[in-house]
Amino acid sequence: MPVYDYVCMDCHQPFEVVLTLTEHDKEAPKCPKCGSKNVEQEAAAFFAVTSRKS
């Protein structure tokens, strides 16, 4: 399952949430620190692992 990075716009606490694609499309999660739903998803870096060598 994908891990999504969020930041709370009220208390500025960054946090990660593991969600299925269906859960991610429903609604934003609550901040674990203050319980606010005023959160924004942050852009996250990622890399792909393949069996081919470049």
Backbone hydrogen bonds, N-H to C=O, Kabsch-Sander energy under -0.5 kcal/mol:
donor,donor_aa,acceptor,acceptor_aa,energy
4,Y,2,P,-0.5
4,Y,17,V,-3.3
6,Y,15,F,-3.1
7,V,40,E,-2.1
8,C,13,Q,-2.0
9,M,38,N,-2.9
12,H,8,C,-1.2
15,F,6,Y,-2.7
17,V,4,Y,-2.5
19,L,2,P,-1.7
19,L,17,V,-0.7
24,H,20,T,-2.3
25,D,21,L,-1.6
26,K,22,T,-0.9
26,K,23,E,-0.6
27,E,23,E,-1.1
31,C,36,S,-2.7
35,G,31,C,-1.7
39,V,37,K,-1.9
40,E,7,V,-2.3
42,E,5,D,-2.8
50,T,48,A,-0.6
